[in-house]
Amino acid sequence: MKIFSLIDKFIMKAEEFILSFSVIIISIMIIGNVIAREVFNSSAFYFNLEVSNIAITIATFMGIAYAGRKGRHISMSAFYDFAPFKVRKVMIVFIHLVTAIILFALAYFSFTYTQSELDKGTVTPALQIPQYLVVMFVPLGFALGGIQFLRNMWINLRVKEKVYLGIDAEDYNDKEKSELDQEITNL
């Protein structure tokens, strides 16, 4: 199990680096283009839109796994928030399972698309980068996201007394309730 923990930490650090680097690249490209265009009246950053789009694609799809890990994904939780603990527990296991299945299906379809881009040999317009190198982050992000949601489901099956939105994130309903109980006992 120690090896899995090391692999998990490595993957998390890689996700954090990729996401941070992508956001920095987006910022540099956009700011650099504005400065070049407005101050120097130059179109030296002709490739900025392409690089920004690549970075946005990478940040979006690699961010799926990171958001799943941290329990920071978008959720529609009206019914979930008002449900009692046991119902929330069942719902979160079901939600994580269905999400993982959908992400793995999307990973498969996006992998076939990436394969077709490789077979066709298409390249990006400005920088002539092989297109499959850009879109390979799509199936990778979906697959890593599916793995994270399976992990989230697994921890909810293993730990009976708490609900986890992500491996690192307890359910906010449980936190609020325990904080309120603690405040009441301190009075």
C-alpha positions as CSV (number, residue, x, y, z in Angstrom):
1,M,0.0,0.0,0.0
2,K,3.0,2.3,0.5
3,I,3.8,2.2,-3.2
4,F,0.2,3.3,-4.0
5,S,0.5,6.2,-1.6
6,L,3.7,7.3,-3.3
7,I,2.2,7.0,-6.7
8,D,-0.9,9.0,-5.6
9,K,1.3,11.8,-4.1
10,F,3.3,11.9,-7.4
11,I,0.2,12.1,-9.5
12,M,-1.3,14.8,-7.3
13,K,1.9,16.9,-7.5
14,A,2.0,16.4,-11.3
15,E,-1.7,17.5,-11.5
16,E,-0.9,20.6,-9.4
17,F,2.1,21.4,-11.5
18,I,0.3,21.0,-14.8
19,L,-2.7,23.1,-13.6
20,S,-0.5,25.8,-12.2
21,F,1.8,25.9,-15.3
22,S,-1.2,26.0,-17.6
23,V,-2.7,29.0,-15.8
24,I,0.6,30.8,-15.8
25,I,1.0,30.1,-19.6
26,I,-2.5,31.4,-20.3
27,S,-1.7,34.6,-18.3
28,I,1.6,35.2,-20.0
29,M,0.2,34.7,-23.5
30,I,-2.8,37.0,-23.0
31,I,-0.8,39.7,-21.2
32,G,2.1,39.4,-23.6
33,N,-0.3,39.7,-26.6
34,V,-2.0,42.8,-25.2
35,I,1.4,44.5,-24.5
36,A,2.8,43.6,-27.9
37,R,-0.3,44.7,-29.7
38,E,-1.1,47.9,-27.8
39,V,2.3,49.2,-26.7
40,F,4.5,48.0,-29.6
41,N,1.9,47.8,-32.3
42,S,3.2,44.4,-33.2
43,S,1.7,41.0,-33.8
44,A,4.8,39.1,-32.6
45,F,2.5,36.9,-30.5
46,Y,0.7,35.4,-33.5
47,F,0.6,32.1,-31.8
48,N,-0.9,33.3,-28.5
49,L,-4.4,32.1,-29.2
50,E,-3.3,28.7,-30.1
51,V,-1.0,28.3,-27.0
52,S,-3.8,29.7,-24.8
53,N,-6.3,27.2,-26.2
54,I,-3.9,24.4,-25.7
55,A,-3.3,25.5,-22.1
56,I,-7.0,25.9,-21.4
57,T,-7.7,22.4,-22.8
58,I,-5.0,20.9,-20.6
59,A,-6.2,22.8,-17.5
60,T,-9.8,21.9,-18.1
61,F,-9.4,18.2,-18.5
62,M,-6.5,17.6,-16.1
63,G,-8.5,19.7,-13.6
64,I,-11.3,17.0,-13.6
65,A,-9.2,14.6,-11.6
66,Y,-7.9,17.3,-9.2
67,A,-11.4,18.6,-8.5
68,G,-12.6,15.0,-7.9
69,R,-9.7,14.4,-5.5
70,K,-10.4,17.6,-3.6
71,G,-14.2,17.4,-3.7
72,R,-14.3,20.7,-5.5
73,H,-16.4,19.7,-8.5
74,I,-19.6,21.3,-9.5
75,S,-22.6,19.7,-7.8
76,M,-26.4,20.2,-7.8
77,S,-27.0,19.3,-4.2
78,A,-30.5,20.5,-3.3
79,F,-31.9,17.1,-2.5
80,Y,-28.5,15.9,-1.1
81,D,-28.2,18.7,1.4
82,F,-31.5,18.1,3.0
83,A,-31.3,14.3,3.1
84,P,-30.5,12.5,6.3
85,F,-27.0,11.0,6.8
86,K,-27.8,7.4,5.6
87,V,-29.5,8.7,2.4
88,R,-26.6,11.1,1.7
89,K,-24.2,8.2,2.1
90,V,-26.1,6.0,-0.4
91,M,-26.5,8.9,-2.8
92,I,-22.8,9.9,-2.7
93,V,-21.7,6.3,-3.4
94,F,-24.2,6.1,-6.3
95,I,-23.2,9.6,-7.7
96,H,-19.5,8.7,-7.6
97,L,-20.0,5.4,-9.3
98,V,-22.1,6.8,-12.1
99,T,-19.7,9.7,-12.5
100,A,-16.8,7.3,-12.8
101,I,-18.6,5.2,-15.4
102,I,-19.4,8.3,-17.4
103,L,-15.8,9.6,-17.2
104,F,-14.4,6.2,-18.3
105,A,-16.8,6.1,-21.2
106,L,-15.7,9.6,-22.2
107,A,-12.1,8.6,-21.8
108,Y,-12.7,5.8,-24.2
109,F,-14.4,8.0,-26.8
110,S,-11.8,10.7,-26.5
111,F,-9.0,8.1,-26.8
112,T,-10.5,6.9,-30.1
113,Y,-10.6,10.6,-31.2
114,T,-6.9,11.1,-30.2
115,Q,-6.0,7.9,-32.1
116,S,-7.7,9.2,-35.2
117,E,-5.8,12.5,-34.9
118,L,-2.6,10.5,-34.7
119,D,-3.5,8.4,-37.7
120,K,-4.5,11.5,-39.8
121,G,-1.3,13.4,-38.8
122,T,-3.1,16.7,-38.3
123,V,-1.2,19.6,-36.8
124,T,-2.1,22.9,-35.2
125,P,-2.3,25.9,-37.6
126,A,0.3,28.3,-36.1
127,L,2.9,26.2,-34.4
128,Q,2.5,23.0,-36.4
129,I,2.3,20.9,-33.2
130,P,0.8,17.4,-33.9
131,Q,-2.8,17.7,-32.8
132,Y,-2.8,14.4,-30.9
133,L,-0.3,15.9,-28.5
134,V,-2.8,18.5,-27.6
135,V,-5.9,16.3,-27.3
136,M,-4.1,13.5,-25.5
137,F,-4.8,15.4,-22.3
138,V,-8.5,14.9,-22.8
139,P,-8.6,11.1,-22.4
140,L,-5.9,11.3,-19.7
141,G,-8.0,13.8,-17.7
142,F,-11.2,11.7,-18.1
143,A,-9.4,8.5,-17.0
144,L,-7.7,10.1,-14.0
145,G,-11.0,11.7,-13.1
146,G,-12.8,8.3,-13.3
147,I,-10.1,6.8,-11.0
148,Q,-10.6,9.6,-8.5
149,F,-14.3,9.1,-8.4
150,L,-13.9,5.4,-7.9
151,R,-11.5,6.2,-5.0
152,N,-14.1,8.6,-3.6
153,M,-16.7,5.9,-3.8
154,W,-14.4,3.4,-2.2
155,I,-13.6,5.6,0.8
156,N,-17.3,6.2,1.3
157,L,-17.9,2.4,1.3
158,R,-15.0,1.9,3.8
159,V,-15.6,4.7,6.2
160,K,-19.1,4.3,7.7
161,E,-19.3,7.3,10.0
162,K,-18.6,10.1,7.5
163,V,-19.5,11.1,4.0
164,Y,-16.6,12.2,1.7
165,L,-17.0,14.4,-1.3
166,G,-13.4,13.7,-2.3
167,I,-10.5,11.7,-0.8
168,D,-9.4,14.9,1.0
169,A,-12.8,16.5,1.6
170,E,-15.4,15.6,4.2
171,D,-19.0,16.5,3.4
172,Y,-19.6,20.1,4.4
173,N,-22.9,19.1,5.9
174,D,-21.1,16.9,8.5
175,K,-18.6,19.6,9.2
176,E,-21.2,22.3,9.8
177,K,-23.2,20.0,12.0
178,S,-20.2,18.9,14.1
179,E,-19.1,22.6,14.4
180,L,-22.6,23.6,15.6
181,D,-22.6,20.7,18.1
182,Q,-19.2,21.7,19.4
183,E,-20.4,25.3,19.8
184,I,-23.5,24.2,21.6
185,T,-21.6,22.1,24.1
186,N,-19.1,25.0,24.7
187,L,-22.0,27.3,25.7
